[in-house]
Amino acid sequence: MKRYLSLKTLREVQDLIRQEFPQRRVRTTCAIERSVGRITAEPLFARYSVPEVHLAAMDGIAVRSEDTWGASEQKAVTLHDFARVNTGNVIPAGYDAVIMIEDVRMVGGTAVIRKSASSWQHVRPAGEDIAESEMIIPSGHRIRPHDIGALAAYGFVEVPVLTVTIGIIPTGTELVPAGIRPLPGQVVESNTVMAQAWLNSLGATCRRYPPTADEPDQIRAAIRHAASENDVVIVSAGSSAGTRDFTALVMAEIGEVLVHGIGIKPGKPAIIGRVESVPVIGMPGYPLSALTVLREVIVPLLSRFGLPAPDPEVLTAELTTTLHSEVGTCEFVLLSIGNIRDRWVAVPLSRGSGVQMSGVRANAFLRIPDELEGYEAGQTVPVELLVPRSQAASALLVTGSHDPSLDHLTELVGARGVSLHSSHTGSMGGILALKRRSCHAAPMHLLSPEDGEYNIPFLEKYLPGEEVTLVCVAEREQGIVSREGLTLSELPGHSFVNRQKGSGTRLLLDYRLREMGIATGSIPGYDRELTTHIGVALAVKTGEAEAGMCVYSAAQALGLPFVPVGKERYEIAFRTADGDDPRMRALETAISSPEFREILSRLGGYATLETGVRRQVP
């Protein structure tokens, strides 16, 4: 099994770059990627889900989790039915978990394990990155270099002098070019598009080569050719320890490997080498890993050629969530930050290195030093801005229940100079965030079983004595989404995917099932939880489950049958004292606008008679 060389800290790597690569000055004229720094004219929505099927998140074996039950250090379990997979491979039908290859001992044609696997362990579920019809970026958005990679990944192809010539080599047999909808098991080559755009914006002249298959001879020839006509070479993917990762092996044969493995997360498998005095950087294939290596290793390398990157602005913000990190690893966490009553608040985004939308949604990031075990919720930490401070100050943090209409509110408030950042924690999560003052507003739809009232009883319980304003977004239809038109009474015996505990959808469903005398234990998969309505509908569309519960607009967006269960009041709550905040006024104006009513009508499943109506608590 291939291993990394001794890990070097990020500080050691940056020192090594200064020591091993002397300063040079290269002058030339060049064209730049036209969309960098431009402003979008319309919102861009995902044309398909990424990924579209379940993928392996680790190198290992795909198994049925139930076959592993009972495995422990004291009791080995021998598996006869499994499939060998590498990171990014499609999970074969019938398997629901992946065991890392490090935890497997192969004996003949069997696999011996000493640790049981939970369902969906080390599996990237369909739509983990983005679901079909979700917004990527709104209009009025200045495209940043790493936005380019996201746009390319989701099907968009249309969207400077000291320089350094950089040859970029994408590797991977599964790659397809940007603009081509990938088949299951294929990946849009987006990382090198992102790298070219970013480095060009800093003054580099990039040459992107055709994809190279995962074959040592082809990779060897590609690196030699690129090193002969560039000042720096970047090899995208192939730097990890999978069965098809050859970059380090080839680089050692034709040059020198200085570093294989950096103590950073994401981005650990990065390689730094040299071929004929030309720096060769191995960049990991996961999008957020590639983003980190670009920012922390490759961009600093450009300063050796007289192309320093501008220093990011740093400010202090209060974390909303505890973040644990491994000592010895410098971790980078993407954030949505906003200013609440003269206090900066930081909301961590998904830490999965394959979740490219985190890079698009982020307006800052946190660097957790390698000597720390992390930070606690409520702790004040230094964060580095990815946008101008004025743009970060315009952020409106919305935490709570998900609804597809939030994407459209993002677009409408954006026209008023406000950037809406929503995180989907469920209605109860929103109330608690509002209580902690870690968000500006909280969408919710919580039904009180005692009196059938929505939201107010919960606000009175959890924010006693607080003056809170509720603005109605709409009355919306909740119901059962399926491919067969299943009704609520027909759910027993059919596989199901649920919303998370504490969400209004979950409370409503539990309430209706109790009314009908249906035991949740009779519904397979009832404890399988997703955080968005689109996620539920997507799970049904891909066959992961036969049914779920979501709003009508999510079912309609994916073309699925929908059987109504009931109407509910979906409202956004905020402290009344914050109503004079220009960002809150922009949100209220957007909700009450004719444009928003028209959008709700087009989405379907919304009654707008109460849209924009205020209620006060107490």
C-alpha positions in Angstrom: 0.0 0.0 0.0 1.3 3.5 -0.9 2.1 5.8 2.0 2.7 9.5 2.3 6.2 10.7 3.0 6.7 12.4 6.4 4.1 15.1 6.7 5.5 18.7 6.7 3.8 21.6 8.4 2.5 24.4 6.3 5.2 26.7 7.7 7.9 24.2 6.7 6.5 24.0 3.2 6.4 27.7 2.8 10.0 27.9 4.0 11.0 25.1 1.7 9.5 27.0 -1.3 11.6 30.0 -0.5 14.7 27.9 -0.1 14.4 25.6 -3.1 13.0 27.9 -5.8 15.0 31.1 -6.4 13.3 34.3 -7.3 12.8 34.9 -11.1 11.2 37.7 -13.1 9.4 36.7 -16.3 7.8 39.4 -18.5 5.2 38.8 -21.2 1.7 39.8 -22.5 -1.3 37.5 -22.0 -5.0 37.1 -22.2 -7.1 36.5 -19.0 -10.2 34.5 -18.3 -12.9 37.0 -19.1 -15.3 36.3 -16.3 -13.0 36.9 -13.4 -14.0 40.1 -11.6 -17.2 40.4 -13.8 -20.7 40.8 -12.3 -23.4 38.2 -13.0 -26.5 39.5 -14.9 -29.0 36.8 -13.7 -29.1 34.0 -11.1 -27.5 30.7 -12.1 -29.2 27.5 -11.0 -27.8 24.0 -11.0 -28.9 22.1 -14.0 -28.2 18.7 -12.4 -27.3 17.4 -9.0 -23.7 16.8 -7.9 -23.0 14.0 -7.4 -26.0 12.4 -9.2 -25.4 9.0 -7.6 -23.8 7.8 -4.4 -20.0 7.8 -4.5 -17.3 6.4 -2.4 -15.7 9.0 -0.1 -12.7 6.8 0.7 -10.6 4.1 -0.9 -11.8 0.7 0.4 -14.6 -1.8 -0.1 -18.3 -1.3 -0.6 -20.4 -3.5 1.7 -23.8 -4.0 3.1 -23.6 -2.5 6.6 -25.8 -5.3 8.0 -23.1 -7.9 7.0 -20.6 -6.2 9.2 -22.6 -6.2 12.4 -20.8 -7.8 15.3 -17.3 -7.1 14.0 -14.9 -5.8 16.8 -11.3 -6.0 17.9 -12.1 -9.1 19.7 -14.2 -10.7 17.0 -13.3 -10.6 13.3 -16.0 -10.8 10.6 -15.2 -12.3 7.2 -17.0 -10.8 4.2 -17.6 -12.7 1.0 -19.8 -10.2 -0.7 -18.2 -6.8 -1.3 -16.8 -4.5 -4.1 -13.4 -2.8 -4.2 -13.9 1.0 -4.7 -11.6 4.0 -4.8 -12.5 7.5 -3.7 -15.1 8.9 -6.2 -16.2 5.5 -7.5 -19.9 4.8 -7.9 -21.2 2.7 -5.1 -22.6 -0.5 -6.7 -26.3 -1.3 -6.2 -27.1 -3.2 -3.1 -24.2 -1.7 -0.9 -24.8 1.1 1.6 -21.4 1.7 3.2 -17.7 1.8 2.5 -14.9 0.4 4.8 -11.5 2.1 4.4 -9.0 -0.2 2.9 -6.7 0.5 5.9 -9.3 -1.3 8.1 -9.5 -4.4 5.8 -7.3 -7.5 5.6 -7.7 -9.3 2.3 -7.5 -13.1 2.6 -7.8 -14.8 -0.7 -11.1 -13.6 -2.1 -12.5 -12.5 1.2 -12.2 -9.4 3.4 -11.6 -9.7 7.1 -12.7 -6.7 9.2 -12.7 -5.9 13.0 -14.9 -2.9 13.0 -18.6 -2.8 12.0 -19.8 -0.2 9.5 -22.8 2.1 9.9 -25.2 2.7 7.1 -23.9 5.4 4.7 -20.5 5.4 6.3 -17.8 7.0 4.0 -20.4 7.4 1.2 -21.0 10.7 -0.5 -24.8 10.8 -1.0 -26.4 12.0 -4.2 -26.8 15.7 -4.1 -24.3 16.2 -1.3 -22.7 19.1 -3.1 -25.7 20.7 -4.8 -29.2 19.5 -5.8 -30.8 20.1 -9.1 -32.6 23.6 -9.3 -30.7 25.1 -6.3 -29.1 28.5 -6.8 -25.3 28.6 -7.4 -24.9 32.4 -7.4 -27.3 35.3 -7.7 -27.2 38.2 -10.1 -25.1 41.2 -9.1 -22.4 38.8 -7.8 -18.7 39.5 -8.6 -17.3 36.2 -9.8 -14.3 35.1 -7.7 -11.7 32.7 -9.1 -13.0 29.7 -7.2 -16.6 30.4 -8.4 -15.3 29.5 -11.9 -14.7 26.0 -10.8 -18.2 25.6 -9.4 -19.8 27.1 -12.5 -17.9 24.7 -14.7 -18.8 21.7 -12.5 -22.5 22.5 -12.8 -22.5 22.9 -16.6 -21.6 26.5 -17.4 -18.9 27.3 -19.9 -19.5 31.1 -20.6 -19.2 33.1 -17.9 -2.7 40.8 -17.6 3.2 42.8 -17.0 5.1 40.4 -14.9 4.0 36.8 -15.4 4.8 33.2 -14.9 3.9 30.5 -17.3 2.0 27.7 -15.6 1.2 24.4 -17.3 -1.9 22.7 -15.7 -2.4 19.0 -16.3 -5.7 17.4 -15.3 -5.5 13.7 -14.7 -8.2 11.1 -14.4 -9.8 8.6 -16.8 -13.3 9.6 -15.5 -13.0 13.3 -16.5 -15.3 15.1 -18.9 -14.9 18.7 -20.0 -16.9 21.6 -18.6 -20.3 21.9 -20.3 -20.8 18.2 -20.7 -23.3 16.7 -18.2 -21.4 13.8 -16.6 -22.7 10.3 -16.6 -22.6 8.3 -13.4 -19.0 7.7 -12.4 -17.8 10.7 -14.5 -16.6 14.0 -13.1 -16.6 17.4 -14.7 -13.0 18.7 -14.9 -13.5 21.9 -12.9 -10.5 22.2 -10.6 -8.1 23.1 -13.4 -10.7 25.6 -14.7 -10.7 27.2 -11.3 -6.8 27.1 -11.0 -6.4 28.8 -14.4 -8.9 31.6 -13.7 -7.4 32.3 -10.2 -3.8 32.3 -11.3 -4.5 34.3 -14.4 -6.2 36.9 -12.3 -3.0 37.3 -10.3 -1.0 37.8 -13.5 0.1 34.3 -14.5 -0.3 32.9 -18.0 -1.8 29.5 -17.8 -1.8 26.7 -20.3 -4.3 24.0 -19.6 -3.5 20.6 -21.2 -6.0 18.0 -22.3 -6.9 15.4 -19.5 -4.4 12.6 -19.0 -5.6 9.1 -18.3 -4.6 7.4 -15.1 -1.6 5.6 -16.7 2.0 6.2 -15.5 3.4 6.4 -19.0 0.9 9.0 -20.1 1.4 11.1 -16.9 5.2 10.8 -17.2 5.0 12.1 -20.8 2.6 14.9 -19.9 4.7 16.2 -17.0 7.9 16.2 -19.0 6.3 18.0 -21.9 4.7 20.6 -19.6 8.0 21.2 -17.7 9.8 21.8 -21.0 7.6 24.8 -21.9 6.5 26.3 -18.5 8.0 27.9 -15.4 5.7 25.9 -13.1 3.6 22.8 -13.6 0.5 21.8 -11.7 -0.8 18.2 -11.8 -4.5 18.0 -10.8 -5.6 14.8 -8.9 -3.6 11.6 -8.6 -1.8 12.8 -5.4 -3.5 10.6 -2.9 -3.0 6.9 -2.1 -5.7 5.2 -4.2 -5.0 2.4 -6.7 -5.0 4.9 -9.6 -2.9 7.7 -8.1 0.5 7.8 -9.8 1.7 11.5 -9.6 4.2 11.0 -6.8 5.6 7.8 -8.3 6.1 9.4 -11.7 7.6 12.6 -10.3 10.2 10.6 -8.3 11.2 8.8 -11.4 11.8 11.8 -13.6 12.7 14.4 -11.0 12.6 14.9 -7.2 9.7 14.7 -4.7 10.4 17.3 -2.0 7.1 17.0 -0.1 4.3 14.4 -0.3 1.8 15.2 2.4 1.2 18.6 4.1 -0.3 19.0 7.5 -3.3 20.8 6.3 -7.0 20.0 6.0 -8.4 19.9 3.4 -5.4 19.3 1.1 -3.2 16.8 2.9 -2.2 14.7 -0.1 -0.5 17.7 -1.9 2.9 17.1 -3.6 5.8 19.5 -4.1 8.5 18.4 -6.5 10.9 19.5 -9.1 11.6 18.3 -12.7 14.6 19.9 -14.5 14.5 22.8 -11.9 10.8 23.5 -12.7 8.5 23.4 -9.6 5.8 20.7 -10.0 2.9 20.8 -7.7 0.5 17.9 -7.2 -2.9 19.3 -6.4 -5.6 17.0 -4.8 -8.7 16.2 -6.8 -11.4 17.2 -4.2 -12.5 20.7 -5.0 -12.0 22.2 -1.6 -8.7 20.4 -1.2 -7.6 22.0 -4.5 -8.8 25.4 -3.3 -6.8 25.2 -0.1 -3.6 24.1 -1.9 -4.0 26.8 -4.4 -4.4 29.5 -1.8 -1.8 28.2 0.7 0.9 26.7 -1.5 0.6 27.7 -5.2 -0.4 31.4 -4.8 2.6 32.0 -2.4 4.8 30.3 -5.0 3.9 33.1 -7.4 5.6 35.6 -5.2 8.9 34.0 -6.2 8.0 35.4 -9.7 7.0 38.9 -8.5 3.3 38.2 -8.4 2.3 38.5 -4.7 -1.4 38.0 -3.8 -3.1 40.8 -1.8 -3.3 40.1 1.9 -6.8 39.2 3.1 -8.5 41.4 5.7 -8.7 39.7 9.1 -11.3 40.4 11.7 -12.6 38.7 14.9 -15.9 36.9 15.0 -17.8 34.7 17.4 -18.2 31.1 16.4 -21.8 29.7 16.4 -20.6 26.0 16.5 -17.8 24.1 18.3 -15.1 23.0 15.8 -12.9 20.1 16.7 -9.6 19.7 14.9 -6.6 17.3 15.0 -3.4 18.5 16.6 -0.7 18.6 14.1 -3.0 19.6 11.2 -3.7 23.2 10.2 -7.4 23.1 9.2 -9.2 25.7 7.1 -13.0 26.0 7.6 -15.2 28.0 5.3 -17.6 30.4 6.9 -20.6 32.6 6.4 -20.1 35.7 8.6 -22.3 38.6 9.3 -22.5 41.6 11.7 -25.3 41.4 14.4 -25.6 44.5 16.6 -21.9 45.5 16.1 -20.7 41.9 16.7 -19.3 39.7 14.0 -20.8 36.2 14.0 -19.3 33.2 12.1 -21.3 30.2 10.9 -19.2 27.2 9.8 -20.2 25.7 6.4 -19.8 22.0 5.4 -16.3 20.7 6.0 -16.5 18.0 3.3 -13.7 18.6 0.8 -16.0 17.6 -2.0 -18.8 20.1 -1.2 -17.9 22.7 -3.7 -20.9 24.9 -2.9 -19.3 25.7 0.5 -16.6 27.6 -1.5 -19.3 29.6 -3.4 -21.4 30.4 -0.3 -18.4 31.4 1.9 -17.5 35.0 2.6 -14.6 34.2 5.0 -12.6 31.3 6.4 -11.1 30.3 9.7 -7.5 28.9 10.1 -7.3 26.5 13.0 -3.5 26.3 13.8 -1.9 22.9 14.0 -1.2 23.3 17.7 -4.9 23.6 18.7 -7.6 21.0 19.1 -10.2 23.4 17.8 -12.4 26.2 19.0 -15.5 26.2 21.2 -18.9 27.7 20.3 -19.1 31.3 21.4 -15.3 31.7 21.3 -14.0 34.8 19.4 -11.6 33.8 16.6 -9.7 35.6 13.9 -11.2 35.0 10.4 -9.9 36.0 7.0 -12.3 37.6 4.6 -12.9 36.3 1.0 -14.8 39.4 0.1 -14.4 43.1 0.8 -15.4 44.1 4.4 -18.3 46.2 3.1 -19.8 43.1 1.4 -19.4 41.0 4.5 -21.2 43.8 6.4 -24.1 43.5 4.1 -24.6 39.8 4.9 -28.0 38.8 6.4 -27.6 35.5 8.4 -30.8 33.5 8.2 -30.8 30.2 10.2 -33.7 27.7 10.5 -36.2 25.9 8.3 -35.4 25.4 4.6 -37.7 26.4 1.8 -36.9 26.6 -2.0 -38.3 30.2 -1.9 -35.2 31.3 0.1 -33.1 31.1 -3.0 -35.4 33.6 -4.7 -35.4 35.9 -1.7 -31.6 35.8 -1.9 -32.0 37.2 -5.4 -34.5 39.9 -4.5 -32.6 41.2 -1.5 -29.4 41.1 -3.5 -30.9 43.8 -5.8 -31.2 45.9 -2.6 -27.5 45.6 -1.7 -28.0 42.7 0.9 -26.4 39.2 0.6 -28.6 36.6 2.3 -26.7 33.6 3.8 -29.0 30.8 4.8 -28.2 27.7 6.9 -30.7 24.9 7.2 -30.8 23.7 10.8 -34.6 23.1 11.1 -37.2 25.3 12.8 -36.0 24.5 16.3 -32.4 25.1 15.3 -33.5 28.6 14.1 -35.3 29.4 17.3 -32.2 28.5 19.4 -29.9 30.5 17.0 -32.2 33.5 17.5 -32.1 33.0 21.2 -28.3 32.9 21.1 -28.3 36.0 18.8 -26.2 34.0 16.3 -28.5 34.9 13.4 -30.5 37.9 12.2 -33.7 35.9 11.3 -35.1 32.4 11.7 -37.5 30.8 9.2 -39.9 28.4 11.0 -43.2 26.4 10.7 -43.7 24.8 14.1 -47.1 23.4 14.8 -48.3 23.3 18.4 -50.3 20.1 19.0 -52.1 21.7 21.9 -53.9 24.5 20.0 -52.9 24.0 16.4 -51.2 27.4 16.4 -48.0 27.9 14.4 -44.7 29.3 15.8 -45.9 31.7 18.5 -46.2 29.1 21.3 -42.6 28.1 20.6 -41.3 31.6 20.6 -43.1 32.4 23.9 -41.5 29.2 25.4 -37.9 29.7 24.2 -37.7 33.5 24.1 -39.9 34.4 27.1 -40.5 38.1 27.5 -38.7 38.9 24.2 -40.4 41.1 21.6 -40.3 39.1 18.3 -41.8 39.9 14.9 -43.0 37.2 12.6 -43.4 37.9 8.9 -45.4 35.4 6.9 -43.6 34.1 3.8 -46.6 32.0 2.7 -48.9 29.3 3.6 -47.4 26.3 1.9 -48.5 22.7 1.1 -46.6 19.9 2.7 -47.1 16.4 1.5 -45.8 13.0 0.5 -43.4 12.9 -2.4 -42.9 9.6 -4.2 -42.7 8.1 -7.6 -45.9 6.1 -7.2 -48.2 8.7 -5.7 -48.2 7.2 -2.2 -50.5 8.6 0.4 -49.7 9.1 4.1 -51.7 6.0 5.1 -49.7 3.9 2.6 -46.3 4.7 4.1 -45.9 1.6 6.3 -43.7 -0.9 4.5 -42.3 1.6 2.0 -38.8 3.0 2.4 -38.7 6.6 3.6 -36.4 9.5 3.9 -37.1 12.1 6.6 -36.3 15.6 7.7 -34.2 16.2 10.8 -35.6 16.1 14.3 -36.6 19.6 15.3 -37.7 20.6 11.8 -41.3 21.8 11.4 -41.8 19.2 8.7 -40.8 16.4 11.1 -43.1 17.8 13.8 -46.0 18.0 11.4 -45.4 14.5 10.1 -45.1 13.0 13.6 -48.3 14.8 14.5 -50.3 13.5 11.5 -49.0 9.9 12.0 -50.1 10.0 15.7 -53.5 11.2 14.6 -53.8 8.2 12.2 -52.4 5.7 14.7 -49.4 4.8 12.4 -46.3 3.7 14.2 -43.1 5.3 12.9 -41.4 1.9 13.4 -43.6 0.5 10.6 -41.9 2.9 8.0 -38.5 1.7 7.0 -35.9 4.4 6.9 -37.9 6.8 9.1 -34.7 7.7 11.0 -32.8 8.6 7.8 -32.6 12.4 8.0 -31.9 15.2 5.4 -31.8 18.9 6.0 -33.6 20.3 2.9 -36.8 19.7 1.0 -34.9 19.4 -2.2 -32.7 16.8 -0.6 -35.8 14.7 0.3 -37.2 15.0 -3.2 -33.8 14.1 -4.8 -33.5 11.0 -2.6 -36.9 9.8 -3.9 -36.0 10.7 -7.5 -32.7 8.7 -7.4 -34.4 5.7 -5.8 -32.7 6.0 -2.5 -36.2 6.0 -0.9 -39.7 5.3 -2.1 -41.2 8.3 -0.3 -40.5 11.3 1.8 -42.2 14.5 3.0 -41.5 17.9 1.6 -43.1 21.0 0.2 -44.9 20.9 -3.1 -42.5 23.2 -4.8 -39.6 20.8 -4.2 -41.5 17.9 -5.7 -42.6 20.0 -8.7 -39.0 21.1 -9.3 -37.9 17.5 -9.7 -41.1 16.4 -11.6 -42.4 14.0 -8.9 -45.9 13.1 -7.8 -47.1 14.8 -4.6 -50.0 14.0 -2.3 -50.9 16.9 0.1 -50.9 16.3 3.8 -51.8 19.8 5.0 -51.1 23.5 4.8 -48.8 25.3 7.2 -47.7 28.8 8.0 -44.1 29.4 7.0 -42.8 32.6 8.7 -39.6 34.4 9.4 -38.9 35.5 12.9 -36.6 38.3 14.1 -36.2 40.5 17.2 -38.5 43.5 16.9 -35.7 45.8 17.9 -33.8 44.7 14.8 -36.6 45.7 12.5 -34.9 49.0 11.8 -31.8 47.3 10.4 -31.6 48.1 6.7 -31.0 44.4 5.9 -34.2 43.4 7.7 -36.1 46.1 5.9 -34.8 44.8 2.6 -36.0 41.3 3.5 -39.4 42.5 4.5 -39.7 44.6 1.4 -38.7 41.6 -0.8 -41.3 39.3 0.9 -44.1 41.8 0.4 -43.2 42.6 -3.2 -45.3 41.6 -6.2 -42.3 40.0 -7.8 -42.0 37.5 -4.8 -45.7 36.7 -5.0 -45.3 35.9 -8.7 -42.3 33.7 -7.9 -44.3 31.7 -5.3 -47.1 31.3 -7.8 -44.7 30.0 -10.4 -43.1 27.6 -7.9 -46.5 26.2 -6.9 -47.9 24.9 -3.6 -48.0 28.3 -1.9 -51.0 30.4 -0.8 -50.0 34.1 -0.8 -53.0 35.7 0.9 -51.0 36.1 4.2 -47.6 36.8 2.5 -46.0 39.8 4.1 -48.4 39.9 7.1 -46.8 40.7 10.4 -47.5 39.1 13.8 -46.1 40.3 17.1 -44.9 38.2 20.1 -46.0 38.9 22.7 
